[in-house]
């Protein structure tokens, strides 16, 4: 019961829905119009489907008791427009037949009536006939019966009954025959025909209508659907009829009969409508395109459970074309029935719903589908023409590109310049004299500059080419046009065309053309996949052509002269087609399937899934693959629907007739290999397929990128395992992609042979591995497969890397505890076969084993020497080995010169003078690196202790030493060690810093000579050091350097406590006032030594300078004494005047006492000596008096009397 109730909810009736809510405005409006005695004709207006019938139904349910309704509906479903007479007749018929026949006994419209009490009536008729026969038979005897006798009374009763029954029969005969008319009476060959009355039916039978209203109580007649016929005349006649009825006295005084018309707004124009109707009630549509989606959504909720949901986008879009609730409900009613009857879970309900919409809106065209006719059917068939047209366009374009490739290949010129030169050469042939160019429009174009098309382009189109020697020379005609030159070289192509061909000779240009060709071929294949909508969207004119055929279903629009493109159903048809919901697979949705021989439900299921482009599982059962293949188009073989296990089994085992299908299927597999669908198919086929060998071999034979695709796929390991186990060994070995397979197997062998999720290949596959020569990257990954590991080891099918070498050493029975530090050495001891393999691939071993192992740095000397002497190894690799190993080379004797620089760089060679000298002399060693090497503390220390012994010419050795001497960029301590190591005394300063020069001087590595001495002129510190280091030689040759002593140098020398006194005395003797300068310090240092200088070397100026600044007054007295002994007394007096104030009184008086003249008497204390008066004596006495060394002084004539102090100064 519940199930039936649930099914009832799937459907909705199409009857009008009552709009009779309390307070409904329509009910109020109708009540007003009907109660108003002045209103006779009422219009209920609104568009089609707006709910006019619902308003009427609502009023019927709630109308007052005194309102008697009569409904007349004139809906017509004929294609032809009915005539006015037919409309009137229909109105009259519905009016008359709405009342029972007994209510209209005198109506001329006779109807079939069911006899009442037929047995009684038949019995009575029989008795009447019998009675009539009796009366007729015994008429004479009747009149002979005596009055008032019993027989008379019996006869009286009989006759009375007979007369009553005869009256009854005559009455019914009269009523039956009343108003009967006869159009034609035919009695054999005699025919009587009455003229047909062509007058208005309503006018003709107005008495019948009046009689109807006389006999009935109807006072409200409702007319529906009169507007469908676009016949305004009928409304005029009905209005006249209403007026006649209400004015007819026989209808009844006070009777108010009203006509209510349900029609659309456009039936009358504005003025006609208000004039014709007494009251107009507009009906606001309940449903329109704005809210039809709500009705559709509500119906979707009550639908039975679908295998997949309806497309919501489609529902939203199609709702814009549906505005009739009854139409929507009926579409869903039929949709439910079709879904339940077809009962195919693989059909798309959205496409079925679209078909139901098409069926309801274009019913005739839908019916024609079953007979392979109609607009839609023609449109589906037109797809073939569109397909061929598109193919033709693509093929034409393909032919052009192929022709272009052919022309490019046939073009002989290899470059633009070569092509242009050929035309220039041909042009020159037509010159009778040697020329250098041509003139065009007074412009000279030399042949030497014609190398490109742009250079020769001005000549194009020239009818008579003129030659010229230079731009200043005149021209002479060649008699040839450039077009003739072009024709002679190539009759078919112009120069411009050939230049374009040459431009396409490049690899990139050809690749572009080939890419375009491949793209067009792919698009041609894709055409088969396109649906009808895809073609029509690109060809709207084709769609317009077919939609115009739908005019036959819309006569009303055509008659009114409206543009067919404005008709909503036409736009709906276009939408359903162009959106793809109505397509060529309609046959799947309009009939119920029945199994037959050679075509099972499984086969149809696959076919329907494919036709509807639904998702298909690759293991979907196909019982008759041959029949399925017959139904498949080429485009289907090139789609994902060909990825079916059973279909592939058939194709791989099929005869020559299916080779095309097999080719297309395999081609699709190639093109879609990386898609999820194809990968899922292979996974399933590997477990369920029966033709694994055939599949692998077919792909190997036809697909050069097979291995690349497999390796980049999602199921690589299982796929390769199947290939190794099933495919032909020869095909694998000679496949173009075998290198990729070899690489992948080398890196992922364990994933194929030691993976629990992959069915490992058998031992047969080992031979495949050996034939293709794989190299396993990681032997540890297959260590759990002893047989495979043993095979790989024995056949050396592994890569040389650290991990694998350690695995190989681990297989040895010998002690391999030092395998990490002495790997190569132990390898030679443990496995001769692998050692030979390593020696053959020594570079690879070094790269992947030795250099990758941080511990492998202790290989024996002979191993390192063997490696760097191997001629097959690159210098770079040898350098890396040198850097990696801890081995230090004692010399460069057995090392190639190209490695010397690296040895220095890595400090992998012992620092000796021989090594440094060899590197210095090498053209392959950067001297900056030599400097960096010897700049190390250890290296410089070793060179300091190494005896300098090198082999080379004197010039080479000299250059090398000069290089060392001039190493200013190294620190001073390094520089010092290097020069000490050379143990050579320089005869001149090198070009180094002062600090380094000073080191050379201090270390005694620089000889002393005048040249070196002069080089120190600007460097007092260096000169001091040089003099100190060679003071004895300087002392011997002191006169040479007398004028080259600077003040600072002299100061430093006199301050040095280590220099001997004799040197300083000699040095003092060569000093002069300029050297002493204003410095009191130097003068004080020099003064003691100057006392001991030989008188012959004394200088008056020097003594004067020394006495002025000397602090030691005893030294000053000594200097003064030297001065008196060697220069005039007056000079001595002048000198004493200068120092009187500086010296003490005691010292001054001592100096006075040293004078040999009378001046010495001034030293007698307590006396009054006199001295001759001279200018100098006078100034001296004044100086003494001022210094308080003497007392009163008087000038007495030619003498000066001086009063000395009485007491000697302390």
Order of alpha helices (4+ residues) and beta strands (2+ residues): alpha-alpha-beta-alpha-beta-alpha-alpha-alpha-alpha-beta-beta-alpha-alpha-beta-alpha-beta-alpha-beta-alpha-alpha-alpha-alpha-alpha-alpha-alpha-beta-beta-alpha-beta-beta-alpha-alpha-alpha-alpha-alpha-alpha-alpha-alpha-alpha-alpha-alpha-alpha-alpha-alpha-alpha-alpha-alpha-alpha-alpha-alpha-alpha-alpha-alpha-alpha-alpha-alpha-alpha-alpha-alpha-alpha-alpha-alpha-alpha-alpha-alpha-alpha-alpha-alpha-alpha-alpha-alpha-alpha-alpha-alpha-beta-alpha-beta-beta
